[in-house]
Amino acid sequence: LFTVKSGNAILEEMYVFSDKGGRNLALRPELTAPVMRCYVEKFQMEPKPLKLYYLGNCYRYDRPQKGRYREFMQAGCELIGTDTAEASAELIGLAYLLLKRIGVENIKLDIGHIGLLRLILRQLCLSDEQITTILPLIDKELFNEIPEVLKEFNLTDDKISQFMEIIQHAKLKTLHSFFQSDPVAVKELKRLEEILSYLQKILKNFSFSLNMGIVRGLDYYSGVVFEIKAPNLGAEKQICGGGEYELISLFGGQPTPTAGFALGFDRIILAMEYEKVSFPILCIDYFIIPVTPNEITAALLMAEHLRSQQKKVGIDLMRRGIGKALKYANAQNAKYTILIGPDELEQNIVTIRDMTTGHQEAVPLDKLIPNLSL
Amino acid sequence: LFTVKSGNAILEEMYVFSDKGGRNLALRPELTAPVMRCYVEKFQMEPKPLKLYYLGNCYRYDRPQKGRYREFMQAGCELIGTDTAEASAELIGLAYLLLKRIGVENIKLDIGHIGLLRLILRQLCLSDEQITTILPLIDKELFNEIPEVLKEFNLTDDKISQFMEIIQHAKLKTLHSFFQSDPVAVKELKRLEEILSYLQKILKNFSFSLNMGIVRGLDYYSGVVFEIKAPNLGAEKQICGGGEYELISLFGGQPTPTAGFALGFDRIILAMEYEKVSFPILCIDYFIIPVTPNEITAALLMAEHLRSQQKKVGIDLMRRGIGKALKYANAQNAKYTILIGPDELEQNIVTIRDMTTGHQEAVPLDKLIPNLSL
């Protein structure tokens, strides 16, 4: 599955091994290919467009470093069955807004078009083989090497500097003048502009860079591509990547336009920590303290009743003194503590302590839990 | 980690392999050992008791069959730092109630005590080695083989039939008369009775079988053990197993009493399907249909506004006719469809269709989304 999708080159980066039965296996390096296979096997007849998402652990064979571990979590979305401009705008907007809303404010969105990049290379009269040579260099941003290779391909200095300008500082205007005589390219360019115009209208303070140097993987990316970086993260700053692609026919399904993106879960957590996003604090509603072992049954019963009302409830399970139990309740961020001792049990009351104010009062059991008999 | 916990025997069942670097690795067979290691490395200083839970994929090297796959999901809880009777009652009650509340009504809970079982074997004067021989036979319920082996161990026929009675049909009374002269055993027996009495009081219609034949894994289980089966599932019917154990010292931490259980996620889903539990149906609140491409921007804007109010919103992304779009909205279980065409856009209204009743009415845009200008 993975070499069909990405070629044999991926074997080096993948966690491949032979199992006891001699099968060649790999720990999955990403989840787009499995999702597409799943679509081909199970969901081809679903109404289109079909929206799928995933969250799972993936693996790479590589020396671990900060933000780049051997095991990592990847989340992602795939939109199958449509290639309208609004579909891609929805998808890119989703990735962008999702990151903003979870608190990763400092992000940089680059949008490119791998189809147009290929058209540019073809207009420069490069052969398919030459294009296959040059694309990985663009992907790795080897801007010093690229002109040398293009020179070997017999491009004029003028053409080379025009190309370098496009992949490093593309503007829509430059692209229009480059493509003026190519109706297919002009149509794609207009579609790209349409996507950008939707994004600018629906997203407040939306900002992006046009970046024709985005290559993203191999042949199956065909249209608009994008990457989102969190500059705070330093070297390993890419947190999202995606675009328009076609993989379904490769896995034996009916050719179907698809667009999707993947999110680097672990790096996003690092980016959130960097921006000091406050993660939710676990807390409980009630912590019940039976004062002596005789009140344990009553405490367990109360807990079950409160839990059946969707309350989060803990009980002291250590038979320790009230002081220590209260300290534990505090560490659990309990909102209220319920004390039940022999006197309370006899009078059918409990003592409720507000853990924020320290205020404590006796409450009839009926008021806390109607119809409960201990 | 896994052979330390379970001995070398587990190598046969585990998905073990050598990676490119020649490291001997395994796909994790279960999650208790990783959680305990994590506790030893990171959480030893946390206030006790500490409650941890997990949900993750695990692997076994075995021929796949229904309800028993090479990759499976396991969920579980661990309660670290207390060994009171109420702690174990809370834990067993949690496993039992959780299954009942998600709709697996037909379950059978067996409760045993591996510590008492070992004491029984010692009272029968078996050596540690003999006990190690007999426990796996009890675990596999080889009730024909066990008497033969015990005979080889020179037990009298009387003792053998008494033992077989205990592991097949134990009653608390039989255990009390067996242990009357052993204060350690009597104390443990009383603790077991206390756990059972708590469970009977807090759980409505609670039923269980005392089963002294439950062995569960190896040496680290020391106290009460339990298993929950879903008889509907046939051969692979066990959906939960757990008990009181001590693994922390094995991994280099301070010895700490622990209790926990693991749930077989995939089998529980099968059991839910068997009991015809209705799983939640995905639905959306609004599906927006732009009648012509001119209304796409307005549709995208509306969608973003409604989504920022926590509504689930879809948009037609296919530029198809209203009839086909409505059909798709229906397949998505949309509650309402919002139609916006050239006339609506001009008059600042939208047409809202209730997808249940088919009722359709024109609504001023302001009423649906105050302060939105399209």
Interface residues (C-beta under 8 A of the other chain):
Chain A: Y15 V16 F17 S18 D19 K20 L25 P47 K48 P49 N57 Y61 L79 G81 T82 T84 E86 A87 A89 E90 G93 L97 S197 Y198 K201 I202 L203 I296 T297 A299 L300 L301 A303 E304 I315 L317 M318 R319 K327 Y328 A331 Q332
Chain B: Y15 V16 F17 S18 D19 K20 L25 P47 K48 P49 N57 Y61 L79 G81 T82 T84 E86 A87 A89 E90 G93 L97 S197 Y198 K201 I202 L203 I296 T297 A299 L300 L301 A303 E304 I315 L317 M318 R319 K327 Y328 A331 Q332
